[in-house]
Amino acid sequence: MELTVEPLKVLIVDDEYLIRNLLRMRIDWEQQGMVIVGEASDAQEALDQVELLRPDIVFTDIYMPKMDGIELSGILMERYPSLKIVVVTGHDEFEYARQSVKLGISDFILKPIRASELLQVTAKLRLAIEQEIGREYELMKLREEMEQSLPYLRERFVNQWLSHVVPEDELYEKARFFGIPISSGEPGLRIALMEVEVAVPQAKIAAPEVYPHLPETAHQVHQAHQARQPHQLSQVQREPQHDQTHLSWHQTEAHPQPAEEIHILLRMVGMKQVQAFYPQDSQTIIVMDPHNRIVVLSLGWDTEFANQVQQLQEELQHTLKLEGCEVDVTVGIGQWQSRWGKACVGYREACRALDYQAFVGKNQVICFEDLVIEGGKRPYHSDAQLLQQLQFYVSVGAGEEAVLLLERMLSVPFSDVSQFRMAAMDVVTECQRAAIEQQLEGEHALNKEAVAAIFTANHLPELKSMLEQHIRTVSDVIQAKRQTKEGNLIDRVMAYLEENMGNAEVGLSSTAAVFYVSSGHLGRLMKKETGQTFVEYLTQLRMKKAELLLKQTDMKGYEIGEQVGIPDPHYFSVLFKKHIGRSMNEYRNVKHEKTRL
């Protein structure tokens, strides 16, 4: 939509017809982008005309019967703040008119009315009004954009709330802005986290055909997902369980689609069905989290929440179908939280419950309290610092240090089997993260049989033994891979130095830059692999080359120094004697004597 400014409407107010006519005839109003829409001979008539015609500008005389122009201007400015008023005054009324400008009157002109002055005033008024219209237009566009983006902004706010980014003092104000009905009266919430996944065989990656509930094409869905604006999807009606939402494959070379597109499509459809499950429910907030999982946040106390989520999971699993592939719907539910500010706790619990699918399987509803709380006992709490240290030890292949740390982690009192299994899950998770970080694949990343055995152990000594073995196995594989990688790196560095030793600029920093490693790391590897520092190794390499040149050529000492990357003759001579045990002249004399013999 483009901004177009219509001719500005002008009303002339004066009790003298000649003055009104003079104002009308003095300039070409049309050329100024204005049109005179009416005249009034007194203040009351002017009020009626303004109400009827809604002009942009009013020219008014000061002295008029019953009500003067200043009083009229005050009433008009109070009723119509955007109206521009110009006072027409004589020289003897000039000071009075000038004071009126302070009241908010836009300008004034003196009698007798001169065309040049009138043109100057109208030009200034038009510019001011056009600027105001432009600002209002930009503000209107911003409001439209904000309304379009509001669902996305609301989703982002909820995700910040779940991540504890929003300070408590800002929470209520922002929640009111986004229409989230929280108050200090009856706080409380519960969170469910839903993950929709599909295993897509490579042979089946193609363009989805028709999805009954999605009017958009796959490309449009992808764009909508990228914009993170699920509000743009049309609302779907909740359907009976026997109606299946079925996504089939259409194998064509013209429209191939990546697997990620299919994942996005399914998540968006799942999102729509969850929204349809809670139609017009202001107490339930549904958003997509940064990991493309569906968050259902129930406000207030709801004893049926877990049962509803179970029913929803079953419906989604039943209705989300993909030909030739398994679609999994797994849900984690956090505990009920008694304060709005603890939404982050409920979200973290839902995440942990969802993570537990690795050990109990997919397509289930997993409640956090079922994992760690029995008979009102204290739940197990992870020690983030120890877990981070454990991941570090495993990721650098320090298996024994990791095992010692495990002993500390498992030394806390556990009240039941579920608690030390939760601790075991933390340990296995950190080992898996270390394996992924080091780019291990297959069984090296996660030995499913070993992990399954860990989570069926019923005694702590047995569990400790299994965890120690798991930690050592992952650490040893990582250490072996690191040693192979480091050995290959040093071999390549040695070959590089052999080829480039003649360059005086070659050193630790420049060589490290060539191989995209830090100077410190390369220096440590050289010491570890060769028993020498980088400088010692390079110097020895250069001296061996110099010794060979002395034996095989008649090159002068300074020439040999330049050949091996040490152009300073004195420094080269000192280094040669230090490493070979003789000066170059002595070395050559010995060589000549042997030749004569």
C-alpha positions as CSV (number, residue, x, y, z in Angstrom):
1,M,0.0,0.0,0.0
2,E,1.4,3.4,-1.0
3,L,1.0,6.6,0.8
4,T,-1.1,9.2,-1.1
5,V,-2.0,12.6,0.3
6,E,-5.4,14.0,-0.7
7,P,-5.8,17.8,-1.2
8,L,-5.9,19.4,2.3
9,K,-9.3,20.8,3.3
10,V,-9.4,24.4,4.4
11,L,-12.1,26.3,6.4
12,I,-12.1,30.1,6.5
13,V,-13.7,31.8,9.6
14,D,-14.2,35.6,9.6
15,D,-17.2,37.8,10.3
16,E,-16.3,40.0,7.3
17,Y,-17.2,38.7,3.9
18,L,-14.6,40.8,2.2
19,I,-11.8,39.2,4.3
20,R,-13.1,35.7,3.6
21,N,-13.3,36.4,-0.1
22,L,-9.8,38.0,-0.1
23,L,-8.4,34.8,1.5
24,R,-10.1,32.7,-1.1
25,M,-8.9,34.7,-4.1
26,R,-5.4,35.7,-2.9
27,I,-3.6,32.5,-4.0
28,D,-4.2,29.4,-6.1
29,W,-5.2,27.0,-3.4
30,E,-5.3,24.0,-5.8
31,Q,-1.7,24.7,-6.7
32,Q,-0.8,24.5,-3.0
33,G,-2.4,21.1,-2.8
34,M,-5.4,22.5,-0.8
35,V,-9.1,23.1,-1.3
36,I,-11.4,25.4,0.5
37,V,-14.3,23.3,1.7
38,G,-16.3,26.0,3.6
39,E,-16.6,29.4,5.2
40,A,-18.1,30.5,8.6
41,S,-19.0,34.0,9.8
42,D,-18.9,33.3,13.5
43,A,-17.4,30.9,16.0
44,Q,-20.6,28.8,16.5
45,E,-21.0,28.3,12.7
46,A,-17.3,27.4,12.6
47,L,-17.8,24.7,15.2
48,D,-20.6,23.2,13.3
49,Q,-18.7,23.4,10.0
50,V,-15.6,21.7,11.5
51,E,-17.8,18.9,12.9
52,L,-19.4,18.4,9.5
53,L,-16.5,19.0,7.1
54,R,-13.5,17.8,9.2
55,P,-11.0,20.3,7.6
56,D,-7.2,19.9,8.0
57,I,-6.6,23.7,8.4
58,V,-8.7,26.5,9.8
59,F,-8.0,30.2,9.1
60,T,-9.8,32.3,11.7
61,D,-10.0,36.0,12.5
62,I,-9.4,37.1,16.2
63,Y,-12.3,39.6,16.7
64,M,-15.7,38.1,16.0
65,P,-19.0,38.5,17.8
66,K,-20.0,36.3,20.8
67,M,-16.7,34.3,20.7
68,D,-13.3,35.5,19.5
69,G,-10.9,33.5,17.4
70,I,-8.6,32.6,20.4
71,E,-11.4,31.1,22.4
72,L,-12.6,29.2,19.3
73,S,-9.1,27.9,18.7
74,G,-8.9,26.6,22.2
75,I,-12.1,24.6,21.8
76,L,-11.1,23.3,18.4
77,M,-7.6,22.2,19.6
78,E,-9.2,20.4,22.5
79,R,-11.6,18.5,20.3
80,Y,-9.4,18.0,17.3
81,P,-5.7,17.8,18.4
82,S,-4.4,17.3,14.8
83,L,-6.2,20.3,13.4
84,K,-3.9,23.2,12.2
85,I,-5.2,26.7,13.1
86,V,-3.9,29.9,11.6
87,V,-4.9,33.2,13.2
88,V,-5.6,36.2,10.9
89,T,-4.8,39.4,12.8
90,G,-4.2,43.2,12.3
91,H,-1.1,45.1,13.4
92,D,-2.8,46.4,16.6
93,E,-3.7,42.8,17.5
94,F,-0.2,41.4,16.7
95,E,1.1,40.9,20.3
96,Y,-2.2,39.2,21.3
97,A,-1.9,36.9,18.3
98,R,1.7,36.1,19.0
99,Q,0.9,35.0,22.5
100,S,-1.8,32.7,21.1
101,V,0.9,30.7,19.3
102,K,2.1,29.5,22.7
103,L,-1.4,27.9,23.2
104,G,-0.7,25.6,20.3
105,I,-2.0,27.6,17.3
106,S,0.1,26.7,14.3
107,D,0.8,30.2,12.8
108,F,-0.6,33.6,12.2
109,I,-0.7,36.1,9.3
110,L,-1.1,39.9,9.3
111,K,-3.6,42.1,7.7
112,P,-3.6,43.3,5.0
113,I,-3.1,39.8,3.7
114,R,-0.2,39.5,1.2
115,A,0.0,36.6,-1.2
116,S,3.7,35.9,-0.4
117,E,3.0,35.6,3.3
118,L,0.0,33.4,2.7
119,L,2.0,31.1,0.4
120,Q,4.7,30.8,3.0
121,V,2.3,29.8,5.7
122,T,0.4,27.3,3.5
123,A,3.7,25.7,2.3
124,K,4.8,25.3,6.0
125,L,1.5,23.9,7.0
126,R,1.4,21.4,4.1
127,L,4.9,20.2,5.0
128,A,4.0,19.7,8.6
129,I,0.8,17.8,7.8
130,E,2.5,15.6,5.2
131,Q,5.1,14.7,7.8
132,E,2.5,13.9,10.3
133,I,0.6,11.8,7.8
134,G,3.9,10.0,6.9
135,R,4.6,9.3,10.6
136,E,1.0,8.0,11.1
137,Y,1.4,5.9,8.0
138,E,4.6,4.4,9.2
139,L,3.1,3.8,12.6
140,M,0.1,2.1,11.0
141,K,2.4,-0.2,8.9
142,L,4.4,-1.0,12.1
143,R,1.1,-1.9,13.9
144,E,0.1,-4.1,11.0
145,E,3.4,-5.9,11.0
146,M,3.3,-6.3,14.7
147,E,-0.2,-7.8,14.5
148,Q,1.0,-10.2,11.8
149,S,4.1,-11.1,13.9
150,L,2.2,-11.2,17.2
151,P,1.8,-15.0,17.3
152,Y,5.5,-15.5,16.6
153,L,6.4,-12.9,19.2
154,R,4.1,-14.6,21.7
155,E,5.8,-17.9,21.0
156,R,9.2,-16.4,21.4
157,F,8.1,-14.9,24.8
158,V,6.8,-18.2,26.0
159,N,10.1,-19.9,25.0
160,Q,12.0,-17.2,26.9
161,W,9.7,-17.8,29.9
162,L,10.4,-21.5,29.7
163,S,14.2,-20.8,29.6
164,H,14.0,-18.5,32.6
165,V,15.1,-15.5,30.4
166,V,12.2,-13.3,31.5
167,P,12.7,-11.7,34.9
168,E,9.8,-12.2,37.3
169,D,9.1,-8.4,37.5
170,E,8.5,-8.3,33.7
171,L,6.6,-11.6,33.5
172,Y,3.1,-10.3,34.4
173,E,3.3,-7.2,32.1
174,K,4.5,-9.2,29.1
175,A,2.0,-12.0,29.7
176,R,-0.8,-9.4,29.7
177,F,0.4,-8.0,26.5
178,F,0.3,-11.4,24.8
179,G,-3.0,-12.3,26.3
180,I,-1.7,-15.0,28.6
181,P,-4.0,-15.2,31.6
182,I,-1.6,-15.4,34.5
183,S,-2.1,-13.5,37.7
184,S,-0.7,-13.4,41.2
185,G,-3.9,-14.9,42.6
186,E,-3.7,-18.6,41.8
187,P,-0.3,-19.5,40.3
188,G,0.4,-22.9,39.0
189,L,1.2,-24.7,35.7
190,R,2.2,-28.0,34.2
191,I,4.1,-28.7,31.0
192,A,4.1,-31.5,28.4
193,L,6.7,-31.8,25.7
194,M,5.8,-33.7,22.5
195,E,8.3,-35.0,20.0
196,V,7.2,-36.1,16.5
197,E,9.8,-38.1,14.6
198,V,9.9,-40.2,11.5
199,A,12.6,-42.5,10.2
200,V,12.9,-41.7,6.5
201,P,14.7,-44.3,4.4
202,Q,16.9,-42.7,1.7
203,A,15.1,-44.6,-1.0
204,K,11.9,-42.9,0.0
205,I,13.0,-39.3,0.1
206,A,10.7,-37.6,-2.4
207,A,8.1,-34.9,-2.6
208,P,5.0,-35.4,-0.3
209,E,1.8,-35.6,-2.3
210,V,-1.4,-34.4,-0.7
211,Y,-1.9,-33.7,3.0
212,P,-5.7,-33.3,3.7
213,H,-5.2,-30.8,6.5
214,L,-2.5,-28.7,4.9
215,P,-3.6,-26.3,2.1
216,E,0.0,-25.1,1.7
217,T,2.5,-26.8,-0.5
218,A,5.5,-28.5,1.1
219,H,7.5,-25.4,0.0
220,Q,5.1,-23.1,1.8
221,V,5.2,-25.2,4.9
222,H,8.9,-25.1,4.8
223,Q,8.9,-21.3,4.6
224,A,6.3,-21.0,7.4
225,H,8.6,-23.2,9.5
226,Q,11.6,-21.1,8.7
227,A,9.7,-18.0,9.8
228,R,8.6,-19.8,12.9
229,Q,5.0,-18.6,12.5
230,P,2.8,-21.6,13.0
231,H,-0.1,-19.2,13.6
232,Q,-0.3,-18.8,9.8
233,L,-1.6,-22.4,9.4
234,S,-5.3,-22.7,9.1
235,Q,-7.2,-24.1,12.1
236,V,-8.2,-27.8,11.8
237,Q,-11.2,-29.5,13.2
238,R,-10.7,-32.3,15.6
239,E,-11.5,-35.6,13.9
240,P,-12.5,-39.0,15.1
241,Q,-9.7,-41.4,15.7
242,H,-10.6,-43.7,12.8
243,D,-9.9,-40.9,10.3
244,Q,-6.2,-41.1,9.5
245,T,-4.0,-38.2,8.4
246,H,-2.0,-40.1,5.8
247,L,1.1,-38.7,4.0
248,S,2.1,-40.7,1.0
249,W,5.2,-40.6,-1.2
250,H,5.3,-39.6,-4.8
251,Q,8.5,-40.8,-6.4
252,T,9.4,-38.2,-9.0
253,E,12.7,-36.8,-10.2
254,A,11.2,-33.4,-10.9
255,H,10.3,-32.6,-7.2
256,P,12.7,-34.3,-4.9
257,Q,12.4,-33.2,-1.2
258,P,15.0,-33.7,1.6
259,A,14.1,-35.7,4.6
260,E,14.1,-32.5,6.8
261,E,11.2,-31.2,4.8
262,I,9.2,-34.3,5.7
263,H,10.1,-33.9,9.3
264,I,9.0,-30.3,9.2
265,L,5.7,-31.2,7.5
266,L,4.8,-33.8,10.1
267,R,5.7,-31.5,13.0
268,M,3.5,-28.7,11.6
269,V,0.6,-31.1,11.1
270,G,1.1,-32.4,14.6
271,M,1.1,-28.8,15.9
272,K,-2.2,-28.2,14.1
273,Q,-3.8,-31.3,15.6
274,V,-2.7,-30.3,19.1
275,Q,-4.2,-26.9,18.6
276,A,-7.4,-28.5,17.5
277,F,-7.4,-30.7,20.6
278,Y,-7.6,-27.6,22.8
279,P,-10.0,-25.3,20.8
280,Q,-10.6,-21.8,22.3
281,D,-8.9,-22.9,25.5
282,S,-7.3,-19.8,27.1
283,Q,-5.8,-21.8,29.9
284,T,-3.7,-23.9,27.5
285,I,-0.7,-22.4,25.6
286,I,0.7,-24.4,22.7
287,V,4.0,-23.4,21.1
288,M,7.0,-24.9,19.3
289,D,10.2,-24.9,21.2
290,P,13.7,-24.1,19.7
291,H,14.2,-27.9,19.1
292,N,11.0,-28.2,17.0
293,R,9.1,-30.0,19.8
294,I,5.5,-29.1,20.7
295,V,5.1,-27.6,24.1
296,V,1.7,-27.8,25.9
297,L,1.6,-25.5,28.9
298,S,-1.5,-25.9,31.1
299,L,-2.2,-22.9,33.4
300,G,-3.7,-23.5,36.8
301,W,-4.5,-26.8,38.6
302,D,-5.8,-29.5,36.2
303,T,-6.0,-33.0,37.6
304,E,-6.9,-34.4,34.2
305,F,-3.9,-32.9,32.4
306,A,-1.8,-36.2,32.3
307,N,-4.9,-38.2,31.1
308,Q,-5.6,-35.6,28.4
309,V,-2.0,-35.7,27.2
310,Q,-2.2,-39.5,27.1
311,Q,-5.3,-39.3,24.9
312,L,-3.7,-36.7,22.7
313,Q,-0.6,-38.8,22.2
314,E,-2.6,-41.8,21.2
315,E,-4.6,-39.8,18.7
316,L,-1.5,-38.3,17.2
317,Q,0.2,-41.6,16.9
318,H,-2.9,-43.1,15.3
319,T,-3.6,-40.2,12.9
320,L,-0.1,-39.2,11.8
321,K,0.8,-41.8,9.2
322,L,3.5,-41.9,6.6
323,E,3.5,-44.6,3.9
324,G,6.4,-46.9,4.4
325,C,7.8,-45.2,7.5
326,E,7.2,-45.3,11.2
327,V,6.0,-42.0,12.8
328,D,6.8,-41.8,16.5
329,V,5.0,-39.5,19.0
330,T,6.7,-39.4,22.5
331,V,5.7,-37.1,25.3
332,G,7.5,-36.0,28.5
333,I,5.5,-34.3,31.3
334,G,7.0,-32.2,34.1
335,Q,5.6,-32.0,37.6
336,W,3.1,-29.4,38.6
337,Q,4.7,-26.1,39.6
338,S,3.2,-23.8,42.1
339,R,4.7,-20.5,40.8
340,W,4.6,-18.9,37.4
341,G,8.3,-18.1,37.6
342,K,9.1,-21.9,37.9
343,A,7.9,-22.7,34.4
344,C,11.6,-23.2,33.5
345,V,11.7,-26.0,36.2
346,G,8.7,-27.7,34.7
347,Y,10.1,-27.4,31.2
348,R,13.4,-28.9,32.2
349,E,11.6,-31.8,33.9
350,A,9.6,-32.4,30.8
351,C,12.8,-32.4,28.7
352,R,14.4,-34.9,31.1
353,A,11.3,-37.1,31.0
354,L,11.4,-37.0,27.2
355,D,15.1,-37.9,27.1
356,Y,14.2,-41.0,29.1
357,Q,12.7,-42.5,25.9
358,A,16.2,-43.6,25.0
359,F,15.8,-46.2,27.8
360,V,12.1,-47.0,27.8
361,G,11.3,-46.6,24.1
362,K,9.4,-44.2,21.9
363,N,5.6,-43.7,21.6
364,Q,5.0,-43.3,25.3
365,V,4.0,-40.6,27.8
366,I,6.7,-40.4,30.4
367,C,6.0,-38.4,33.6
368,F,9.0,-37.0,35.5
369,E,7.7,-37.9,38.9
370,D,7.4,-41.6,37.8
371,L,11.2,-41.6,37.2
372,V,12.5,-40.2,40.4
373,I,9.8,-40.0,43.1
374,E,8.3,-42.8,45.0
375,G,6.5,-42.5,48.3
376,G,7.2,-38.8,48.6
377,K,11.1,-39.3,48.8
378,R,13.5,-36.6,47.7
379,P,14.2,-36.7,43.9
380,Y,17.6,-37.2,42.5
381,H,19.3,-33.9,41.5
382,S,22.0,-33.8,38.8
383,D,25.3,-32.1,39.6
384,A,25.9,-30.1,36.5
385,Q,29.5,-29.3,37.3
386,L,30.5,-32.9,37.9
387,L,28.7,-34.0,34.7
388,Q,30.5,-31.4,32.7
389,Q,33.8,-32.5,34.1
390,L,32.9,-36.1,33.4
391,Q,32.2,-35.3,29.7
392,F,35.5,-33.5,29.5
393,Y,37.5,-36.4,30.8
394,V,35.8,-38.9,28.5
395,S,36.1,-36.5,25.4
396,V,39.9,-36.3,25.9
397,G,40.2,-40.1,26.5
398,A,41.1,-39.8,30.2
399,G,39.3,-42.9,31.2
400,E,40.9,-43.5,34.6
401,E,40.2,-39.9,35.7
402,A,36.6,-40.3,34.5
403,V,36.2,-43.5,36.6
404,L,37.5,-41.7,39.7
405,L,35.0,-38.9,39.1
406,L,32.2,-41.5,38.7
407,E,33.1,-42.8,42.2
408,R,32.4,-39.3,43.6
409,M,29.2,-39.0,41.7
410,L,27.8,-42.3,42.9
411,S,28.9,-41.8,46.5
412,V,25.7,-39.9,47.3
413,P,22.9,-41.8,49.2
414,F,20.3,-43.3,46.9
415,S,16.9,-44.2,48.4
416,D,15.7,-46.5,45.7
417,V,16.5,-48.1,42.3
418,S,14.9,-45.4,40.3
419,Q,17.2,-42.7,41.7
420,F,20.5,-44.4,40.9
421,R,19.1,-45.3,37.5
422,M,18.5,-41.6,36.9
423,A,22.2,-41.0,37.9
424,A,23.2,-43.7,35.5
425,M,21.2,-41.9,32.7
426,D,23.1,-38.7,33.4
427,V,26.4,-40.6,33.1
428,V,25.5,-42.4,29.9
429,T,24.2,-39.1,28.4
430,E,27.5,-37.4,29.1
431,C,29.4,-40.3,27.5
432,Q,27.2,-40.1,24.5
433,R,27.7,-36.3,24.2
434,A,31.5,-36.9,24.4
435,A,31.2,-39.5,21.7
436,I,29.2,-37.3,19.4
437,E,31.6,-34.3,20.1
438,Q,34.5,-36.5,18.9
439,Q,32.4,-37.7,15.9
440,L,32.3,-41.4,16.9
441,E,29.8,-43.4,14.9
442,G,27.8,-46.6,15.3
443,E,28.3,-48.7,18.4
444,H,31.2,-46.5,19.5
445,A,28.8,-43.7,20.1
446,L,26.1,-45.7,21.9
447,N,26.3,-49.4,22.5
448,K,22.6,-50.1,23.0
449,E,23.0,-53.5,24.5
450,A,25.4,-52.2,27.1
451,V,23.1,-49.3,27.9
452,A,20.1,-51.6,28.2
453,A,22.0,-53.8,30.7
454,I,22.9,-50.7,32.7
455,F,19.3,-49.7,33.1
456,T,18.2,-53.1,34.1
457,A,20.7,-53.4,36.9
458,N,19.1,-53.7,40.3
459,H,22.1,-53.3,42.6
460,L,24.4,-50.3,42.9
461,P,27.7,-52.4,42.8
462,E,26.6,-54.0,39.6
463,L,25.6,-50.7,38.2
464,K,28.9,-49.1,39.1
465,S,30.9,-51.9,37.5
466,M,28.8,-51.5,34.2
467,L,29.2,-47.7,34.2
468,E,32.9,-48.0,34.7
469,Q,33.2,-50.4,31.8
470,H,31.1,-48.1,29.6
471,I,33.2,-45.1,30.5
472,R,36.5,-46.9,29.8
473,T,35.2,-48.3,26.5
474,V,34.1,-44.9,25.2
475,S,37.3,-43.2,26.6
476,D,39.6,-45.8,25.0
477,V,38.0,-45.5,21.6
478,I,38.3,-41.7,21.8
479,Q,41.9,-41.9,22.9
480,A,42.8,-44.4,20.1
481,K,41.2,-42.1,17.6
482,R,43.0,-39.0,19.0
483,Q,46.3,-40.8,18.9
484,T,45.8,-41.9,15.3
485,K,44.8,-38.4,14.4
486,E,47.7,-36.8,16.2
487,G,50.2,-39.3,14.7
488,N,48.9,-38.5,11.2
489,L,49.2,-34.8,11.9
490,I,52.8,-35.0,13.1
491,D,53.7,-37.1,10.1
492,R,52.3,-34.4,7.8
493,V,54.1,-31.7,9.8
494,M,57.4,-33.5,9.5
495,A,57.0,-33.8,5.7
496,Y,56.1,-30.1,5.5
497,L,59.2,-29.1,7.5
498,E,61.4,-31.4,5.3
499,E,60.1,-29.7,2.2
500,N,60.1,-26.1,3.5
501,M,63.1,-25.9,5.9
502,G,64.9,-23.6,3.5
503,N,62.3,-20.9,4.1
504,A,63.6,-18.7,7.0
505,E,60.0,-17.7,7.8
506,V,59.0,-21.2,8.8
507,G,58.3,-21.5,12.5
508,L,55.9,-22.9,15.0
509,S,53.2,-20.2,14.5
510,S,53.3,-20.3,10.7
511,T,53.3,-24.1,10.6
512,A,50.4,-24.3,13.0
513,A,48.5,-21.9,10.8
514,V,49.1,-24.2,7.8
515,F,47.5,-27.1,9.6
516,Y,44.7,-25.1,11.3
517,V,45.8,-25.9,14.8
518,S,46.9,-23.7,17.7
519,S,50.7,-23.2,18.2
520,G,50.4,-24.5,21.8
521,H,48.7,-27.7,20.6
522,L,51.2,-28.3,17.8
523,G,54.1,-27.7,20.2
524,R,52.8,-30.2,22.8
525,L,52.2,-32.8,20.1
526,M,55.8,-32.4,18.7
527,K,57.2,-32.8,22.2
528,K,55.0,-35.9,22.8
529,E,55.8,-37.6,19.5
530,T,59.5,-36.6,19.0
531,G,60.8,-35.9,22.5
532,Q,61.9,-32.5,21.2
533,T,60.4,-29.0,21.1
534,F,59.3,-27.8,17.7
535,V,62.4,-25.4,17.5
536,E,64.8,-28.2,18.5
537,Y,63.3,-30.6,15.9
538,L,63.5,-28.0,13.1
539,T,67.0,-26.9,14.0
540,Q,68.2,-30.5,14.1
541,L,66.6,-31.1,10.7
542,R,68.4,-28.0,9.3
543,M,71.7,-29.0,10.7
544,K,71.5,-32.5,9.2
545,K,70.8,-30.9,5.8
546,A,73.7,-28.5,6.3
547,E,76.0,-31.4,7.1
548,L,74.9,-33.2,4.0
549,L,75.5,-30.1,1.8
550,L,79.0,-29.8,3.4
551,K,79.8,-33.4,2.4
552,Q,78.3,-33.3,-1.1
553,T,79.0,-29.7,-2.4
554,D,81.6,-27.0,-2.3
555,M,79.1,-24.3,-1.3
556,K,80.3,-21.6,1.0
557,G,79.0,-21.6,4.6
558,Y,76.7,-18.6,4.2
559,E,75.2,-20.3,1.0
560,I,74.5,-23.4,3.0
561,G,72.9,-21.3,5.7
562,E,70.6,-19.7,3.2
563,Q,69.7,-23.1,1.8
564,V,68.6,-24.5,5.2
565,G,66.7,-21.3,6.2
566,I,69.3,-19.6,8.4
567,P,70.5,-16.6,6.4
568,D,72.6,-15.1,9.3
569,P,76.1,-16.5,8.7
570,H,77.3,-16.0,12.3
571,Y,74.2,-17.5,13.9
572,F,74.4,-20.4,11.4
573,S,78.1,-21.0,12.3
574,V,77.3,-21.1,16.0
575,L,74.4,-23.5,15.6
576,F,76.4,-25.8,13.3
577,K,79.3,-26.1,15.8
578,K,76.9,-26.7,18.7
579,H,75.0,-29.5,16.9
580,I,77.8,-31.1,14.9
581,G,80.6,-30.6,17.4
582,R,83.0,-29.0,14.9
583,S,83.1,-25.7,13.0
584,M,82.4,-25.9,9.3
585,N,86.1,-25.3,8.4
586,E,87.1,-28.1,10.7
587,Y,84.5,-30.4,9.3
588,R,85.7,-29.7,5.7
589,N,89.4,-30.2,6.6
590,V,88.5,-33.6,8.1
591,K,86.6,-34.4,4.9
592,H,89.6,-33.4,2.7
593,E,92.1,-35.4,4.8
594,K,89.9,-38.5,4.4
595,T,89.7,-37.9,0.7
596,R,93.5,-37.8,0.3
597,L,93.9,-40.9,2.3
